């Protein structure tokens, strides 16, 4: 999925379309009515909310630009991801 929208201005059409795409991704990979971690710039995936609230937060505050692998929302980690190896 194209994630370039994450760096667009939050009131731009590209950003708003990206938010809708992200929420469809969540619905497909996590489920429609499941509470999820909020990846907005304020919550930083630390707070769990319903999907309607998460969408509002992302639109209002912007999405964390460092959250490029959406592993909290169903995106698979790479096999060679160092977090999957024991230390």
N, C-alpha and C positions, 0 to 999 in steps of 0.2 A: 504494500500500500504506500502511496506517495505521502510523505510526511512534511513536505515543504510548507504546507499551510501553517505549521506550528510556529514559523518565523514571520508570518504575515501580520500586518496590523489587525488587532482584534475586531475592528468594525468593518474589515474588508469582506467582500463576497467570498474570496478564496478561503479566508479564515472560517467564516460561518459555514461554508460548505464542508470544510475539513472537520469541524466539530460534529456536524451531522454524520459524516463518514466514520468518525471515531466512535460515535454512539452506535451506529449500525454494526461496526466491528465488535463492540462490547456485547451487543445483543446476540450476535451470532456465536461468539466464543464463550460467553459467560452465561447468558440467559437474559430474557426480557425483564423479569421482575426481581432480579438479584441485586442486592446492595453491593456496591463496589467501592474500591479506594478512589479517592478524588485526586486526580493528577494536576489540579490547578496550582498556580504559583504560591498560593497561601497554604493549601493543605498538603502538598508534596507527597501524596500517596500515604499519608499518615492517618487520615481521617476517612472513615467509611460512611457513605451516604447512599440514599436511593439515587437511581439514575437521573431522575428529573433534576434533583439538586446538583448533582455532579455536572450535568450539562450547563446549568445556569452558572455555576462557578467557573467553568472553563470559558464560557462566553464573557463573563464579567471580569475575571481576574487574569485570564490567559492560562495556557497550559505550560507546565514546567518544561522549558526548552531542553533540559538535560534528560528528560524521560523519552529516549528515542527507541528503546526496546520495550514494548508494552507488555511485559511479562506479567504484570499484575492484572492484566485485562485479557489474557488468553493467547498472547503472542508467544510462540515457542522460543526457548533459548537455544542458542547455537550449541552444538555438541562440544565444541572446544572452549566454551565459556568457562573461565577460570572459577566461577562460583559453583560449578558443578563438580569440581575436583576436590578431593580431601587434601588438607594441608598437613 
